[in-house]
């Protein structure tokens, strides 16, 4: 008896989006393992969320007790990097800590960019201990047909 196997038919664009998402997950895992290994030289690693919409990518980093002047935020074609130092602020008259669970010292967080970004339109805001960086996406024009006007020359 012959067995018939039906292959699932996928939209090529959907497969490409899935491949890109899986790739970003592997990059995030690699970054987390590198940071955990202490390769960055940072004393602590702030928590971050990376959210994507059709128009932009938003990176939110938890930085309680950090002021804007203690931050350095840089962007390249491949990476968003947040660095700084959180100062220890013990209350006056404290001789020793009985419990210290808060993180202090230098920190660094790098987010690998897997999409083109409009560098001139990036914004960053620090409010209530949250740094929010908005990275507008550069429109991907691959595969889009664009009509080019041809002008007649008299020469």
KEMINU-664286 format. One record per atom (N, C-alpha, C): residue number from 0; residue in one letter; atom name; x, y, z. Coordinates in nm, 4 decimals. Layout:
<atoms>
ATOM    i  aa  at         X         Y         Z
ATOM  NUM   a  CA         X         Y         Z
...
</atoms>
This chain:
<atoms>
ATOM    i  aa  at         X         Y         Z
ATOM    0   x   N    0.0843   -0.1173    0.0000
ATOM    0   x  CA    0.0000    0.0000    0.0000
ATOM    0   x   C    0.0892    0.1240    0.0000
ATOM    1   x   N    0.0579    0.2152   -0.0864
ATOM    1   x  CA    0.1336    0.3380   -0.0994
ATOM    1   x   C    0.0833    0.4402    0.0017
ATOM    2   x   N    0.1777    0.5046    0.0711
ATOM    2   x  CA    0.1416    0.6071    0.1684
ATOM    2   x   C    0.1666    0.7442    0.1057
ATOM    3   x   N    0.0685    0.8304    0.1153
ATOM    3   x  CA    0.0814    0.9645    0.0589
ATOM    3   x   C    0.1217    1.0616    0.1688
ATOM    4   x   N    0.2258    1.1376    0.1412
ATOM    4   x  CA    0.2722    1.2398    0.2359
ATOM    4   x   C    0.2434    1.3765    0.1744
ATOM    5   x   N    0.1735    1.4597    0.2479
ATOM    5   x  CA    0.1411    1.5940    0.1997
ATOM    5   x   C    0.2379    1.6930    0.2624
ATOM    6   x   N    0.3045    1.7673    0.1802
ATOM    6   x  CA    0.3955    1.8712    0.2297
ATOM    6   x   C    0.3150    1.9973    0.2566
ATOM    7   x   N    0.3440    2.0598    0.3687
ATOM    7   x  CA    0.2763    2.1847    0.4015
ATOM    7   x   C    0.3302    2.2954    0.3116
ATOM    8   x   N    0.2426    2.3783    0.2657
ATOM    8   x  CA    0.2832    2.4889    0.1798
ATOM    8   x   C    0.2838    2.6159    0.2646
ATOM    9   x   N    0.4013    2.6809    0.2696
ATOM    9   x  CA    0.4170    2.8017    0.3493
ATOM    9   x   C    0.4414    2.9204    0.2573
ATOM   10   x   N    0.3918    3.0327    0.3005
ATOM   10   x  CA    0.4206    3.1576    0.2316
ATOM   10   x   C    0.5681    3.1906    0.2537
ATOM   11   x   N    0.6396    3.2209    0.1472
ATOM   11   x  CA    0.7838    3.2475    0.1567
ATOM   11   x   C    0.8140    3.3632    0.2526
ATOM   12   x   N    0.7327    3.4680    0.2498
ATOM   12   x  CA    0.7521    3.5815    0.3401
ATOM   12   x   C    0.7365    3.5409    0.4858
ATOM   13   x   N    0.6395    3.4547    0.5137
ATOM   13   x  CA    0.6174    3.4077    0.6501
ATOM   13   x   C    0.7367    3.3272    0.6993
ATOM   14   x   N    0.7911    3.2418    0.6124
ATOM   14   x  CA    0.9107    3.1652    0.6499
ATOM   14   x   C    1.0285    3.2571    0.6789
ATOM   15   x   N    1.0443    3.3619    0.5999
ATOM   15   x  CA    1.1550    3.4563    0.6211
ATOM   15   x   C    1.1380    3.5296    0.7542
ATOM   16   x   N    1.0161    3.5701    0.7869
ATOM   16   x  CA    0.9909    3.6365    0.9153
ATOM   16   x   C    1.0191    3.5422    1.0318
ATOM   17   x   N    0.9813    3.4150    1.0182
ATOM   17   x  CA    1.0080    3.3160    1.1221
ATOM   17   x   C    1.1582    3.2958    1.1393
ATOM   18   x   N    1.2308    3.2864    1.0268
ATOM   18   x  CA    1.3756    3.2696    1.0327
ATOM   18   x   C    1.4408    3.3890    1.1037
ATOM   19   x   N    1.3937    3.5096    1.0738
ATOM   19   x  CA    1.4489    3.6301    1.1360
ATOM   19   x   C    1.4226    3.6308    1.2863
ATOM   20   x   N    1.3025    3.5905    1.3271
ATOM   20   x  CA    1.2696    3.5877    1.4707
ATOM   20   x   C    1.3550    3.4862    1.5448
ATOM   21   x   N    1.3725    3.3680    1.4865
ATOM   21   x  CA    1.4564    3.2653    1.5495
ATOM   21   x   C    1.6001    3.3159    1.5593
ATOM   22   x   N    1.6472    3.3832    1.4553
ATOM   22   x  CA    1.7820    3.4402    1.4579
ATOM   22   x   C    1.7984    3.5406    1.5702
ATOM   23   x   N    1.6982    3.6274    1.5900
ATOM   23   x  CA    1.7053    3.7262    1.6987
ATOM   23   x   C    1.7048    3.6580    1.8352
ATOM   24   x   N    1.6296    3.5482    1.8484
ATOM   24   x  CA    1.6293    3.4747    1.9750
ATOM   24   x   C    1.7676    3.4189    2.0065
ATOM   25   x   N    1.8344    3.3627    1.9065
ATOM   25   x  CA    1.9684    3.3099    1.9291
ATOM   25   x   C    2.0671    3.4208    1.9654
ATOM   26   x   N    2.0534    3.5371    1.9031
ATOM   26   x  CA    2.1402    3.6501    1.9368
ATOM   26   x   C    2.1171    3.6917    2.0817
ATOM   27   x   N    1.9910    3.6988    2.1232
ATOM   27   x  CA    1.9595    3.7363    2.2613
ATOM   27   x   C    2.0171    3.6359    2.3601
ATOM   28   x   N    2.0081    3.5074    2.3289
ATOM   28   x  CA    2.0662    3.4053    2.4162
ATOM   28   x   C    2.2172    3.4196    2.4253
ATOM   29   x   N    2.2803    3.4479    2.3130
ATOM   29   x  CA    2.4253    3.4651    2.3127
ATOM   29   x   C    2.4653    3.5860    2.3966
ATOM   30   x   N    2.3937    3.6971    2.3819
ATOM   30   x  CA    2.4240    3.8171    2.4604
ATOM   30   x   C    2.4085    3.7898    2.6096
ATOM   31   x   N    2.3024    3.7208    2.6457
ATOM   31   x  CA    2.2794    3.6906    2.7868
ATOM   31   x   C    2.3904    3.6038    2.8438
ATOM   32   x   N    2.4350    3.5056    2.7684
ATOM   32   x  CA    2.5408    3.4183    2.8195
ATOM   32   x   C    2.6732    3.4921    2.8299
ATOM   33   x   N    2.7017    3.5825    2.7352
ATOM   33   x  CA    2.8252    3.6604    2.7423
ATOM   33   x   C    2.8239    3.7535    2.8625
ATOM   34   x   N    2.7109    3.8177    2.8852
ATOM   34   x  CA    2.7011    3.9090    2.9988
ATOM   34   x   C    2.7116    3.8329    3.1307
ATOM   35   x   N    2.6494    3.7167    3.1371
ATOM   35   x  CA    2.6555    3.6363    3.2593
ATOM   35   x   C    2.7979    3.5910    3.2875
ATOM   36   x   N    2.8740    3.5702    3.1834
ATOM   36   x  CA    3.0128    3.5268    3.1999
ATOM   36   x   C    3.1034    3.6422    3.2403
ATOM   37   x   N    3.0515    3.7628    3.2421
ATOM   37   x  CA    3.1308    3.8761    3.2863
ATOM   37   x   C    3.2245    3.9324    3.1815
ATOM   38   x   N    3.2005    3.9023    3.0557
ATOM   38   x  CA    3.2885    3.9502    2.9503
ATOM   38   x   C    3.2784    4.1008    2.9308
ATOM   39   x   N    3.1756    4.1628    2.9780
ATOM   39   x  CA    3.1582    4.3057    2.9565
ATOM   39   x   C    3.2349    4.3896    3.0573
ATOM   40   x   N    3.2789    4.3310    3.1674
ATOM   40   x  CA    3.3465    4.4063    3.2714
ATOM   40   x   C    3.2503    4.4844    3.3585
ATOM   41   x   N    3.1216    4.4701    3.3362
ATOM   41   x  CA    3.0216    4.5417    3.4138
ATOM   41   x   C    2.9955    4.4692    3.5450
ATOM   42   x   N    2.9639    4.5477    3.6488
ATOM   42   x  CA    2.9334    4.4897    3.7791
ATOM   42   x   C    2.7924    4.4314    3.7826
ATOM   43   x   N    2.7040    4.4851    3.7012
ATOM   43   x  CA    2.5670    4.4341    3.6978
ATOM   43   x   C    2.5053    4.4602    3.5615
ATOM   44   x   N    2.3986    4.3892    3.5351
ATOM   44   x  CA    2.3321    4.3941    3.4050
ATOM   44   x   C    2.1876    4.4391    3.4243
ATOM   45   x   N    2.1520    4.5594    3.3767
ATOM   45   x  CA    2.0133    4.6035    3.3931
ATOM   45   x   C    1.9179    4.5229    3.3051
ATOM   46   x   N    1.7981    4.5014    3.3565
ATOM   46   x  CA    1.6949    4.4292    3.2809
ATOM   46   x   C    1.6477    4.5158    3.1646
ATOM   47   x   N    1.6180    4.4500    3.0523
ATOM   47   x  CA    1.5743    4.5238    2.9332
ATOM   47   x   C    1.4648    4.4470    2.8610
ATOM   48   x   N    1.3742    4.5215    2.7997
ATOM   48   x  CA    1.2720    4.4665    2.7107
ATOM   48   x   C    1.2961    4.5247    2.5724
ATOM   49   x   N    1.2796    4.4423    2.4701
ATOM   49   x  CA    1.2887    4.4883    2.3317
ATOM   49   x   C    1.1567    4.4522    2.2652
ATOM   50   x   N    1.0838    4.5536    2.2195
ATOM   50   x  CA    0.9537    4.5330    2.1564
ATOM   50   x   C    0.9586    4.5872    2.0140
ATOM   51   x   N    0.8915    4.5165    1.9247
ATOM   51   x  CA    0.8934    4.5547    1.7837
ATOM   51   x   C    0.7519    4.5780    1.7332
ATOM   52   x   N    0.7346    4.6855    1.6575
ATOM   52   x  CA    0.6096    4.7105    1.5857
ATOM   52   x   C    0.6457    4.7241    1.4380
ATOM   53   x   N    0.5471    4.7519    1.3558
ATOM   53   x  CA    0.5753    4.7697    1.2133
ATOM   53   x   C    0.6634    4.8917    1.1880
ATOM   54   x   N    0.6491    4.9955    1.2716
ATOM   54   x  CA    0.7196    5.1213    1.2496
ATOM   54   x   C    0.8510    5.1346    1.3249
ATOM   55   x   N    0.8611    5.0770    1.4446
ATOM   55   x  CA    0.9824    5.0986    1.5232
ATOM   55   x   C    1.0091    4.9838    1.6201
ATOM   56   x   N    1.1295    4.9881    1.6748
ATOM   56   x  CA    1.1697    4.8973    1.7813
ATOM   56   x   C    1.1870    4.9838    1.9055
ATOM   57   x   N    1.1317    4.9395    2.0180
ATOM   57   x  CA    1.1434    5.0139    2.1426
ATOM   57   x   C    1.2206    4.9295    2.2426
ATOM   58   x   N    1.3270    4.9884    2.2974
ATOM   58   x  CA    1.4086    4.9217    2.3985
ATOM   58   x   C    1.3846    4.9950    2.5296
ATOM   59   x   N    1.3432    4.9209    2.6326
ATOM   59   x  CA    1.3201    4.9777    2.7648
ATOM   59   x   C    1.4155    4.9106    2.8622
ATOM   60   x   N    1.4946    4.9928    2.9333
ATOM   60   x  CA    1.5957    4.9415    3.0256
ATOM   60   x   C    1.5643    4.9934    3.1651
ATOM   61   x   N    1.5613    4.9030    3.2647
ATOM   61   x  CA    1.5364    4.9415    3.4036
ATOM   61   x   C    1.6644    4.9971    3.4642
ATOM   62   x   N    1.6593    5.1251    3.5046
ATOM   62   x  CA    1.7760    5.1908    3.5630
ATOM   62   x   C    1.7356    5.2738    3.6847
ATOM   63   x   N    1.6809    5.2099    3.7890
ATOM   63   x  CA    1.6387    5.2861    3.9066
ATOM   63   x   C    1.7579    5.3532    3.9745
ATOM   64   x   N    1.7405    5.4787    4.0108
ATOM   64   x  CA    1.8456    5.5518    4.0805
ATOM   64   x   C    1.9551    5.6062    3.9906
ATOM   65   x   N    1.9415    5.5915    3.8608
ATOM   65   x  CA    2.0419    5.6416    3.7667
ATOM   65   x   C    1.9881    5.7690    3.7027
ATOM   66   x   N    2.0750    5.8704    3.6935
ATOM   66   x  CA    2.0375    5.9971    3.6311
ATOM   66   x   C    2.0901    6.0006    3.4877
ATOM   67   x   N    2.0306    6.0844    3.4056
ATOM   67   x  CA    2.0681    6.0928    3.2637
ATOM   67   x   C    2.2161    6.1228    3.2459
ATOM   68   x   N    2.2737    6.2074    3.3320
ATOM   68   x  CA    2.4158    6.2419    3.3182
ATOM   68   x   C    2.5092    6.1261    3.3545
ATOM   69   x   N    2.4560    6.0205    3.4137
ATOM   69   x  CA    2.5355    5.9013    3.4457
ATOM   69   x   C    2.5290    5.7974    3.3337
ATOM   70   x   N    2.4590    5.8294    3.2255
ATOM   70   x  CA    2.4374    5.7348    3.1155
ATOM   70   x   C    2.5155    5.7725    2.9909
ATOM   71   x   N    2.5548    5.6707    2.9173
ATOM   71   x  CA    2.6087    5.6885    2.7827
ATOM   71   x   C    2.5326    5.5912    2.6934
ATOM   72   x   N    2.4584    5.6448    2.5983
ATOM   72   x  CA    2.3816    5.5624    2.5049
ATOM   72   x   C    2.4402    5.5853    2.3662
ATOM   73   x   N    2.4862    5.4770    2.3027
ATOM   73   x  CA    2.5463    5.4880    2.1698
ATOM   73   x   C    2.4774    5.3909    2.0747
ATOM   74   x   N    2.4867    5.4235    1.9465
ATOM   74   x  CA    2.4206    5.3438    1.8440
ATOM   74   x   C    2.5119    5.3307    1.7235
ATOM   75   x   N    2.5270    5.2080    1.6764
ATOM   75   x  CA    2.5958    5.1825    1.5501
ATOM   75   x   C    2.4954    5.1140    1.4582
ATOM   76   x   N    2.5386    5.0772    1.3401
ATOM   76   x  CA    2.4491    5.0049    1.2491
ATOM   76   x   C    2.4091    4.8695    1.3050
ATOM   77   x   N    2.4884    4.8155    1.3960
ATOM   77   x  CA    2.4668    4.6795    1.4446
ATOM   77   x   C    2.4215    4.6700    1.5891
ATOM   78   x   N    2.4362    4.7785    1.6681
ATOM   78   x  CA    2.4180    4.7619    1.8118
ATOM   78   x   C    2.3762    4.8915    1.8811
ATOM   79   x   N    2.2848    4.8758    1.9785
ATOM   79   x  CA    2.2511    4.9819    2.0728
ATOM   79   x   C    2.3207    4.9457    2.2027
ATOM   80   x   N    2.3981    5.0398    2.2581
ATOM   80   x  CA    2.4723    5.0112    2.3806
ATOM   80   x   C    2.4370    5.1159    2.4864
ATOM   81   x   N    2.4043    5.0676    2.6068
ATOM   81   x  CA    2.3742    5.1542    2.7205
ATOM   81   x   C    2.4782    5.1246    2.8277
ATOM   82   x   N    2.5524    5.2284    2.8684
ATOM   82   x  CA    2.6566    5.2128    2.9711
ATOM   82   x   C    2.6403    5.3215    3.0753
ATOM   83   x   N    2.6933    5.2942    3.1917
ATOM   83   x  CA    2.6905    5.3956    3.2957
ATOM   83   x   C    2.7380    5.3410    3.4285
ATOM   84   x   N    2.7107    5.4188    3.5314
ATOM   84   x  CA    2.7502    5.3802    3.6668
ATOM   84   x   C    2.6406    5.4250    3.7626
ATOM   85   x   N    2.5993    5.3329    3.8473
ATOM   85   x  CA    2.5007    5.3644    3.9509
ATOM   85   x   C    2.5770    5.3779    4.0821
ATOM   86   x   N    2.5661    5.4959    4.1418
ATOM   86   x  CA    2.6402    5.5241    4.2657
ATOM   86   x   C    2.5656    5.4685    4.3869
ATOM   87   x   N    2.6438    5.4205    4.4814
ATOM   87   x  CA    2.5872    5.3711    4.6072
ATOM   87   x   C    2.5505    5.4919    4.6927
ATOM   88   x   N    2.4298    5.4939    4.7418
ATOM   88   x  CA    2.3845    5.6063    4.8228
ATOM   88   x   C    2.3315    5.5591    4.9572
ATOM   89   x   N    2.4193    5.5410    5.0520
ATOM   89   x  CA    2.3773    5.4966    5.1859
ATOM   89   x   C    2.3203    5.6152    5.2633
ATOM   90   x   N    2.2154    5.5918    5.3412
ATOM   90   x  CA    2.1602    5.6991    5.4244
ATOM   90   x   C    2.2653    5.7491    5.5244
ATOM   91   x   N    2.2528    5.8759    5.5647
ATOM   91   x  CA    2.3475    5.9337    5.6614
ATOM   91   x   C    2.3413    5.8591    5.7938
ATOM   92   x   N    2.4572    5.8427    5.8534
ATOM   92   x  CA    2.4654    5.7792    5.9835
ATOM   92   x   C    2.4698    5.6272    5.9798
ATOM   93   x   N    2.4672    5.5679    5.8629
ATOM   93   x  CA    2.4714    5.4221    5.8521
ATOM   93   x   C    2.6144    5.3750    5.8731
ATOM   94   x   N    2.6313    5.2800    5.9653
ATOM   94   x  CA    2.7636    5.2244    5.9928
ATOM   94   x   C    2.7899    5.1048    5.9027
ATOM   95   x   N    2.6913    5.0184    5.8883
ATOM   95   x  CA    2.7061    4.9033    5.7990
ATOM   95   x   C    2.5684    4.8617    5.7473
ATOM   96   x   N    2.5687    4.7904    5.6385
ATOM   96   x  CA    2.4448    4.7386    5.5816
ATOM   96   x   C    2.4136    4.6033    5.6451
ATOM   97   x   N    2.2912    4.5832    5.6868
ATOM   97   x  CA    2.2489    4.4527    5.7363
ATOM   97   x   C    2.2046    4.3642    5.6205
ATOM   98   x   N    2.1575    4.4275    5.5148
ATOM   98   x  CA    2.1152    4.3566    5.3946
ATOM   98   x   C    2.1335    4.4520    5.2772
ATOM   99   x   N    2.1972    4.4048    5.1723
ATOM   99   x  CA    2.2177    4.4886    5.0540
ATOM   99   x   C    2.1875    4.4057    4.9295
ATOM  100   x   N    2.0720    4.4304    4.8690
ATOM  100   x  CA    2.0296    4.3547    4.7515
ATOM  100   x   C    2.0298    4.4382    4.6243
ATOM  101   x   N    2.0463    4.5696    4.6370
ATOM  101   x  CA    2.0453    4.6557    4.5189
ATOM  101   x   C    2.1802    4.6509    4.4491
ATOM  102   x   N    2.1782    4.6710    4.3185
ATOM  102   x  CA    2.3008    4.6672    4.2384
ATOM  102   x   C    2.3601    4.8067    4.2249
ATOM  103   x   N    2.4929    4.8147    4.2349
ATOM  103   x  CA    2.5647    4.9405    4.2207
ATOM  103   x   C    2.6888    4.9178    4.1366
ATOM  104   x   N    2.7462    5.0268    4.0902
ATOM  104   x  CA    2.8697    5.0189    4.0137
ATOM  104   x   C    2.8445    5.0321    3.8652
ATOM  105   x   N    2.9471    5.0001    3.7861
ATOM  105   x  CA    2.9337    5.0140    3.6408
ATOM  105   x   C    2.8383    4.9094    3.5832
ATOM  106   x   N    2.7704    4.9474    3.4762
ATOM  106   x  CA    2.6817    4.8535    3.4072
ATOM  106   x   C    2.6930    4.8765    3.2574
ATOM  107   x   N    2.6549    4.7754    3.1835
ATOM  107   x  CA    2.6530    4.7855    3.0372
ATOM  107   x   C    2.5486    4.6895    2.9838
ATOM  108   x   N    2.4830    4.7337    2.8794
ATOM  108   x  CA    2.3845    4.6482    2.8139
ATOM  108   x   C    2.3947    4.6737    2.6646
ATOM  109   x   N    2.4080    4.5686    2.5867
ATOM  109   x  CA    2.4178    4.5804    2.4410
ATOM  109   x   C    2.3023    4.5045    2.3776
ATOM  110   x   N    2.2357    4.5691    2.2853
ATOM  110   x  CA    2.1254    4.5085    2.2117
ATOM  110   x   C    2.1666    4.5036    2.0648
ATOM  111   x   N    2.1757    4.3839    2.0098
ATOM  111   x  CA    2.2116    4.3686    1.8692
ATOM  111   x   C    2.0924    4.4036    1.7816
ATOM  112   x   N    2.1173    4.4865    1.6819
ATOM  112   x  CA    2.0117    4.5294    1.5906
ATOM  112   x   C    2.0127    4.4405    1.4680
ATOM  113   x   N    1.8997    4.3799    1.4397
ATOM  113   x  CA    1.8863    4.2923    1.3235
ATOM  113   x   C    1.7930    4.3528    1.2192
ATOM  114   x   N    1.7803    4.4846    1.2224
ATOM  114   x  CA    1.6939    4.5537    1.1291
ATOM  114   x   C    1.7565    4.6908    1.1041
ATOM  115   x   N    1.7356    4.7497    0.9863
ATOM  115   x  CA    1.7898    4.8831    0.9601
ATOM  115   x   C    1.7113    4.9887    1.0372
ATOM  116   x   N    1.7824    5.0878    1.0911
ATOM  116   x  CA    1.7232    5.1898    1.1772
ATOM  116   x   C    1.7485    5.3281    1.1174
ATOM  117   x   N    1.6505    5.4165    1.1307
ATOM  117   x  CA    1.6685    5.5567    1.0903
ATOM  117   x   C    1.7449    5.6275    1.2010
ATOM  118   x   N    1.8755    5.6330    1.1873
ATOM  118   x  CA    1.9641    5.6853    1.2922
ATOM  118   x   C    1.9288    5.8289    1.3327
ATOM  119   x   N    1.8872    5.9108    1.2371
ATOM  119   x  CA    1.8582    6.0513    1.2653
ATOM  119   x   C    1.7268    6.0714    1.3406
ATOM  120   x   N    1.6473    5.9671    1.3571
ATOM  120   x  CA    1.5166    5.9803    1.4224
ATOM  120   x   C    1.5082    5.9051    1.5555
ATOM  121   x   N    1.6193    5.8521    1.6047
ATOM  121   x  CA    1.6200    5.7771    1.7309
ATOM  121   x   C    1.6027    5.8746    1.8475
ATOM  122   x   N    1.5194    5.8363    1.9458
ATOM  122   x  CA    1.4999    5.9188    2.0654
ATOM  122   x   C    1.5230    5.8343    2.1898
ATOM  123   x   N    1.5647    5.9004    2.2976
ATOM  123   x  CA    1.5846    5.8327    2.4260
ATOM  123   x   C    1.5305    5.9219    2.5370
ATOM  124   x   N    1.4594    5.8599    2.6317
ATOM  124   x  CA    1.4014    5.9342    2.7429
ATOM  124   x   C    1.4186    5.8528    2.8707
ATOM  125   x   N    1.4608    5.9190    2.9775
ATOM  125   x  CA    1.4738    5.8558    3.1086
ATOM  125   x   C    1.3664    5.9141    3.1993
ATOM  126   x   N    1.2758    5.8285    3.2459
ATOM  126   x  CA    1.1664    5.8744    3.3313
ATOM  126   x   C    1.1322    5.7648    3.4314
ATOM  127   x   N    1.1256    5.8018    3.5579
ATOM  127   x  CA    1.0877    5.7097    3.6652
ATOM  127   x   C    1.1717    5.5821    3.6649
ATOM  128   x   N    1.3013    5.5956    3.6393
ATOM  128   x  CA    1.3907    5.4798    3.6438
ATOM  128   x   C    1.3864    5.3911    3.5211
ATOM  129   x   N    1.3164    5.4335    3.4168
ATOM  129   x  CA    1.3101    5.3563    3.2924
ATOM  129   x   C    1.3679    5.4383    3.1774
ATOM  130   x   N    1.4664    5.3814    3.1103
ATOM  130   x  CA    1.5205    5.4415    2.9890
ATOM  130   x   C    1.4452    5.3806    2.8714
ATOM  131   x   N    1.3824    5.4651    2.7906
ATOM  131   x  CA    1.3091    5.4182    2.6733
ATOM  131   x   C    1.3763    5.4746    2.5491
ATOM  132   x   N    1.4261    5.3845    2.4649
ATOM  132   x  CA    1.4901    5.4242    2.3397
ATOM  132   x   C    1.4002    5.3772    2.2258
ATOM  133   x   N    1.3582    5.4711    2.1420
ATOM  133   x  CA    1.2736    5.4386    2.0265
ATOM  133   x   C    1.3589    5.4460    1.9004
ATOM  134   x   N    1.3609    5.3352    1.8277
ATOM  134   x  CA    1.4426    5.3222    1.7075
ATOM  134   x   C    1.3506    5.3025    1.5870
ATOM  135   x   N    1.3158    5.4111    1.5167
ATOM  135   x  CA    1.2293    5.3960    1.3990
ATOM  135   x   C    1.2979    5.3107    1.2924
ATOM  136   x   N    1.2214    5.2198    1.2363
ATOM  136   x  CA    1.2762    5.1310    1.1335
ATOM  136   x   C    1.2924    5.2060    1.0018
ATOM  137   x   N    1.3956    5.1694    0.9303
ATOM  137   x  CA    1.4157    5.2186    0.7950
ATOM  137   x   C    1.3324    5.1301    0.7045
ATOM  138   x   N    1.2528    5.1909    0.6200
ATOM  138   x  CA    1.1644    5.1122    0.5336
ATOM  138   x   C    1.2466    5.0227    0.4420
ATOM  139   x   N    1.2133    4.8961    0.4422
ATOM  139   x  CA    1.2818    4.7993    0.3567
ATOM  139   x   C    1.2222    4.8091    0.2168
ATOM  140   x   N    1.3046    4.8493    0.1226
ATOM  140   x  CA    1.2553    4.8699   -0.0134
ATOM  140   x   C    1.2913    4.7552   -0.1067
ATOM  141   x   N    1.3495    4.6490   -0.0547
ATOM  141   x  CA    1.3817    4.5355   -0.1409
ATOM  141   x   C    1.2524    4.4736   -0.1922
ATOM  142   x   N    1.2486    4.4477   -0.3201
ATOM  142   x  CA    1.1320    4.3837   -0.3792
ATOM  142   x   C    1.0185    4.4787   -0.4122
ATOM  143   x   N    1.0349    4.6091   -0.3793
ATOM  143   x  CA    0.9308    4.7067   -0.4083
ATOM  143   x   C    0.9653    4.7752   -0.5401
ATOM  144   x   N    0.8699    4.7776   -0.6298
ATOM  144   x  CA    0.8925    4.8427   -0.7586
ATOM  144   x   C    0.8698    4.9920   -0.7439
ATOM  145   x   N    0.9655    5.0698   -0.7928
ATOM  145   x  CA    0.9576    5.2157   -0.7857
ATOM  145   x   C    0.9768    5.2710   -0.9260
ATOM  146   x   N    0.8800    5.3447   -0.9731
ATOM  146   x  CA    0.8876    5.4010   -1.1086
ATOM  146   x   C    0.9807    5.5219   -1.1073
ATOM  147   x   N    1.0712    5.5258   -1.2038
ATOM  147   x  CA    1.1674    5.6346   -1.2156
ATOM  147   x   C    1.1348    5.7132   -1.3412
ATOM  148   x   N    1.1166    5.8421   -1.3226
ATOM  148   x  CA    1.0834    5.9286   -1.4350
ATOM  148   x   C    1.2076    5.9505   -1.5204
ATOM  149   x   N    1.1908    5.9378   -1.6498
ATOM  149   x  CA    1.3005    5.9596   -1.7444
ATOM  149   x   C    1.2746    6.0916   -1.8152
ATOM  150   x   N    1.3736    6.1823   -1.8069
ATOM  150   x  CA    1.3607    6.3125   -1.8723
ATOM  150   x   C    1.4351    6.3103   -2.0046
ATOM  151   x   N    1.3745    6.3709   -2.1042
ATOM  151   x  CA    1.4347    6.3809   -2.2373
ATOM  151   x   C    1.5387    6.4914   -2.2351
ATOM  152   x   N    1.6525    6.4632   -2.2931
ATOM  152   x  CA    1.7595    6.5613   -2.3007
ATOM  152   x   C    1.7691    6.6129   -2.4431
ATOM  153   x   N    1.7892    6.7424   -2.4582
ATOM  153   x  CA    1.8005    6.8031   -2.5903
ATOM  153   x   C    1.9401    6.7877   -2.6484
ATOM  154   x   N    2.0342    6.7516   -2.5725
ATOM  154   x  CA    2.1735    6.7438   -2.6183
ATOM  154   x   C    2.2032    6.6172   -2.6891
</atoms>
